[in-house]
Amino acid sequence: MTDVFLLKQKIKPGETERCKELLAEQMNQSSSDIEEILEVEGVFTESIFIERASDGDYLVWYFEAKDATRISGIWDEPAKAGIEDKVDDTKSMLTDVLENPDTWGEDDFELLHHLVNPNR
C-alpha cells in the first residue's frame, strides 16, 4: 500500500522568493544525491508548491511514499539512515524561510481519493 499525504507550512513574510531560490538550489544537486534521498525515504513522488493565500504564502509538499512514518523517522533521525548531511541542509534552509519549521500540519488534510493510472 502506498501512503499519499500533504504537508503545509507558512513561509515567513517576504521570504517566498528566497524560499523558491533555496529549493531550486537543492534540486540542482546531482541526480544521484536526489535519488539516494528518495530511495532511503521510500518516496515515489515528491512535489512542492507555493500556495498564495490572503494571510500569506505557504509551502505545500505532496508525497507518494511507501510509508509516511518512515519519512518522519528519517527526518527526525537522519543519521540512522546515513543521510544526515542532506537532511540537515534542508532543515537549515527551511528554518531560514518558514515561520515554524517544526510544525507541518500533517493532520490538516484528509485524503478522500487517490487514483493512479496503472500504465503510468
Buried (B, 14 or more C-beta within 10 A) or exposed (E): EBBBBBBBBBBBEEBBEBBBEBBEEBEEBEEEEBEBBBEBBBBBEBEBEBEEEEEBBBBBBBBBBBBBEBBBBBBEEBEEBEBBEBBEBBBEBBEEBBEEBEEBBEEEBEEEEEEEEEEE
